[in-house]
Each structure stands twice: as C-alpha cells, then as structure tokens.
Amino acid sequence: MVDSKRYQDWLNYAKQDIRAAKILKDHDCGWNLVAFQCQQAVEKALKAFILYKSGEIPTSHSLLYLNKLAANYLPELSKYLKDSSFLNQFYIETRYPPENPLLLSEEIGLECLRIAEEIVAHLEIILTKTEAENA
C-alpha cells in the first residue's frame, strides 16, 4: 500500500479517528482504545500539515518528533509539545497487551480526547485558511 500524498486525506482520517474515539467513549469500550485513537488523530493531523508544507510524509510515529517538525514550519505549534508528549505514550502501550497493563482512568481518557480535538481542530483551521489564501 502506498500512503496518500494528499494532505486533505490525512486530515480527514484524523477527524475520523476523533469520531472513533468519541464512539468508543460513548459505548464504554475502554479508555485505552480512546487514548490510542486520540494519538492516531494527532499523528495524522500533524502529518497532514507537514505534508502540506514539505510534500513529504514523515515515517515516524513519534508525536513529539512530528510536532517539532511541524513547529519548524509554524513555531506557534510548539505550544503543543507537552500535549504531544503526553499522547505519545499511548501509541504502543495501548496496542499490545503488556506484562503490566496500562489502565487508564476516565480523567486521562477525557484529557486525551480534549487534546486531540484541540490539535486537530487547530491544524484544520490552519490548513483550511492556507488553502483558501492560495486559491
């Protein structure tokens, strides 16, 4: 499979991940799954922005790395470094059954959702505004 080179596709997938996280939350499917979907949403939104700016899709899954890369293009995005670091821990830990399971509280799950919604919405505004200016 070849990843799309259209940043809009990446942004749409990020928004789908947000919707999935909300559905998982509403159906009490587990905060680990909510946290993972939130991590995925931010990863895809950051990749959408980086793709728009550079024409390249980074292969990294590290939100901290992707956020720093995005901030090279738009320094205001560095305000999300702490949040990216927080969400980053849920990429691997929530996907595979570890020896000592990571049991997330509702508070942490809701914080993941708040962060993901904020970052994805901010990047969507930036990309939409930039696209309109270039039209």
Secondary structure, 3 states (H helix, E strand, C coil): CCCCCCHHHHHHHHHHHHHHHHHHHHCCCCHHHHHHHHHHHHHHHHHHHHHHHHCCCCCCCCHHHHHHHHHHHCHHHHHHHHHHHHHHCCCCCCCCCCCCCCCCCHHHHHHHHHHHHHHHHHHHHHHHHHHHHHC
